[in-house]
């Protein structure tokens, strides 16, 4: 119904065999419409941007479509591409710009880049299996999930009994569930959680991450990253946590878990949550509860500095400290009020 109310776009030019027109600059990521797919990406400092289209699991793109000059507004590149079937391609970007490391500008056109607003990341669906495509790519996801008409009860904070869990670990060894180690497995355990008096569940990282990053072998056994705090894409649910293949409908199983638990258990989203993530996920997956540290990094004020002598914890600098950022908290509260109802 919403799409029928949208304006009918028409191509304005043909680029490399594809009909295109300027896109919707405020719609970050890739959005499918009836006649076209809108691609929008923001890059401060980029001179040019190219859209790369791949056939599934193929190492080289079958099409390269440069964003036209009239498809750019400031630091935002946006265009509509007509005649695409979202089930037939994966996509990525290639940016060109200055190489000035001292200024933080590291543009290299040889690098293929993942859409930071990707709703689905390819090649990650099998736990512990390495990518074989040479890099991350994204898929366009249909946004046609039906949430139902019932709204979850608002439980006062002082009455919450929160169970923090790891999606894979909670049911992976549980022989009573049909889909261990998945979102579907958690859904099967909702009645059990209720018998414990649990009325809120906080999920440890559910965004797409690379469990093989930093993998190593100890005593002949391969150890990989179990926890998931090395996020690859903050807007894409981890596909290895899904019980079934969800091509172009990634996130449906997570949405079903949230919908199923709506009047029984509240689901909290955590890890890497920012006001921008709340704004997106409240719409995309219907999440209403979030765990956000809202931290910012400030100088520690440490006067003695010798790079060869590390006095901090492994992986953490003693020259930096974390503090809760009041502005982030205010922005998050404003978004929560708009998206999820007045916070009390």
N, C-alpha and C positions, 0 to 999 in steps of 0.2 A: 504494500500500500504506500509506504513512504517513497519507494523508488518511482512509483507512478506519478508522485507529486513533484519529483525532481525535474529540472529543465532538461530538454533534449539537446545534448551536445552534438556538434557537427565538426568534422575534420576541417582543419584550416591549411594543412600541408601534408606532404608525403615525404617521409625520411627513411631512406634505406628500405623502401618497400612497405612501410607501415604508415597508416594514416594517423595523424596526431593532432592535438590542439592544446593550448595552455590549460593547466590543471587547476585543481582546488588547493590553493597554497596553505590553507589552514588544516587540511586533512593529512596529518603525518602518516608515513608508511604507504602501504598499497591497499586500495579500496576498490572492490569490484562493483560495477554497475551493469545494467542490462546490456549496454552497447559498448562499454569501454572499461578499462582499468585505470584508475588514477594513481600515479606514482609521485610522491613528494618526499624530498630529503633536504635537510638543512646542513650546510657546511660553511663555516666562517673561514674565508681565505681561499676557497676553491675557485679556480678560473673556469674550468669546464667540468661537466658531469655527464657520464654515459650510463645508460641502462643496459645491462647484459641479460639476455634471456637464454636459459639452458633447457635442454630436454632432460628429463629426470635421470640422474646418475651419470650424465655425460660430462666429461672433463672440460670441454670447450663450448663456448656459447654459440648458438646457432644464429643469433642476431645481436647486433650492437646498435642502439638507438641513442644518438646524442640529444641531450636536452637543448631545444632551440633557444635563441636569445629572448624571444617573447615568452618563453617558459621559465623565466627567472625573475624573481623580485627580491632584490637585496641579496641575502645569503641563502635564499630558498629557491630550489629547483623543483618545478612541478609541471607535469604534463599528463594528458589523457592519451592512451594508446588504444585504438579501436581494433576490433576483430580478434581479440585474444580469448582463448579458452583457459581459465585458470587451472584446469586439471592437466594441461599439457605443457606447463612450463614452471621452472623455478627462476628466481631472479637475484641479481646482485648489482652493485654499482662500481664504477671506476671513476676516480676523481683525479684531476690534474691541478697543480698549483705550485707555489714557491717551495723550495727546499731551504729552510732557514732554521736549523735545529735549535739555535740559541733563542729563537722567538717561539719555539714550540710548533713550527710549521714543518711537517714531514711528509709532504705530498709526494707520491710516487705512483705514476699511472700504471705501473706493472702490477700493483696490488689490487686484488679483487676484494671488495668490502661488503660486509653484511649490512643490511638496512637496520639501523639502530631501533626502529619501530616495528621490526618484523613480528608478526603474530605467530609465525611458525618457522622453525629452523630445521633444515633438512639434514639427513645423515646421522641423527642422534637417537633414533628410535630404539636401537638395540643396546641395552646396558653393557658397557665394557667393550664395545666394538668400535674400532677406530674409523674415522672418516676416510673415505677412499675417493673423494672428489677434488681434493686439493684445496679445500677451503669451505667456509660456511656459505650457505645460500638460504634464501627465504622462499616461502610459499604464500600465496594469497589465500586468506581464510574467509569463508562465507560467514557472514554475521546474521544468521537467521534462526538463532536458538530461541525457543519459546520458554520463558521463565515461569509461566503460569500466573494465575491471578492472586494467589495468596502472598501476603507480605509477612516476613518473619517478625516474631515478637521482639520487642526491645527489652533486653534483660539489664537491669541496673548493674553497673560495674561492681558494686559491693556484693552482688549475688552471683557473680560468675565463678564457676569452678573450671579452670582452664587446664586442659591436657595438651602439653606440647609434644608433638610427635614427628618422626621422620617418615615420609610417605612410603618409602621402600622398606625401611626397617620394621615398621609397625606390624605388617602382615606377611613379610617375606617367608618366615618360617612357620606361619600359621596354617595348619592343614585343614582348618575348618572353613576357609574361604576359597572360592573358585578362582579368584584372580589375585594371588598374593603379590605384594609389593607394588600395588597400583592405587590410583584414585578409586577405582571400582572396589578394590579390596577394603578400603576404609569405609566406603558406603555400606558394605555388608556388615561392618562391625558397629554401626550406629546404635542398634538396639543394645549391644553389649555395653557401649559407653554410657548409655542412659542408665543401665542398672548400677553403674558405679557412681551415679550422681553427677556425671560430667555434662555440662551444658555449653561448653565452648572448647573448640579445638584450635590450637595454634600450629600451623604446618611449618616445619622447617623448610629451607629453600625449595620452592616449586618451579622457579624459572629455569629455562634451559641453561645447562652448564656442561662443561667438559670434564667428565669424571676421570679421563685419562691424563689430564694435565698434572704433571708432577708424579706420574705413576712410577713405581720402582719395584724391584724384586728383593724379597727378604726370605732367606732360608728356602729358596726355590719356589716361593709363592709370590704371585704378582699382587701388589697392593695398589689400589686406585682410590681416587677421592670419593669418599662416601657422602660427605656432608653437603656439598653444593654451594659453597660460598664464593666460588669463582664464576660468577654469572656471565653467560655469553649474551643473552638477550632478556631484558627485564619485562618484555611484553609477550613473551612466548612461553607457555607452560612446557615443562619438561616432557617430551614425547615418550621417553623411556618409562615414565610413570603411568602411561596409558595401557590398558589391557588389550586394546585393539588398535589397528592401524587407522589413523584419522586423516588421511590425505585431504587437504583443503577444508577440513573441519576440526583442526587441532584445537584442543581446549574443551571439546564437547563433554568429555568424561569428567573433567574438573567442574564444569558448569552443572552437570547432573548431580555431582556430589553436593555442591552448594545448594541446589534446588531441593534435593532430597532431605537435606539436613535443616532446611529453613525453619521448621517449626519444632525442631528437636535439639539440634546442636548447631552452634554458630561456628563458622570457619574463619579463622584469622589468617591473613596473609602476612608473612614476614620475610626478611632478608632483602636488603637493598631498597627498601620502600622509601620513596620520596613523595613530595606533594604531586609531582607530575605522574608518578606511577599510580598513585591513588586515583587521580583524575581519569586515567585511562582504564584501569582495571575495574573501577566501579561500573563503567559502562560495558566493558568487554566481557567480564566473567561474573558480573553481579555481586562482587565482593562488597561487604559492608563493614568489615572489621579488619584493622591493619595494625601491625606491630612496626613502628617507625622509631628509630633512635633520633633522627633529626640532627645528626651531629655535623659539626664543621671542624676543620683542622686549623689549629693556630700554632704559632711558634711557642715552644716550651719555655723560652727564656733561659735555657741552659747556657751558661757562659763558657764553661770548659768544653772545647770542641776539638776532637782529634778523630778523624775518620777511621783510623786504624784500630781505635779502641772503642768497641761498641758496648755501651752500658745499658742498652735497652733490651727488650725481649726479642727473640728471633722473629725476623720479618717486620719488626716495628722500630721506628726511629725514635731515639731519645730526644730528638730535636723538635718533635711534633707532639701535640696532645689533642685529644678530642674533647669538644664541648658541645652541649646541646645548643642548637641555633634557634633562638627565639623566633626569628623571621620564618624559618621553615615550619615551625610548629603552628604559627599563626596562619600560614598559607594552607597547611594541611587541614586545620580546623575549618577554615572557610570553605574549602572544597568538600569536606565531609558534610558540612551543613547543607551545601547545595545538592550534593549527590545522594546523601544517605539520610537526610532529615536532621533536624536541630539536635546538636549535642548538648547533653545536660551533665 
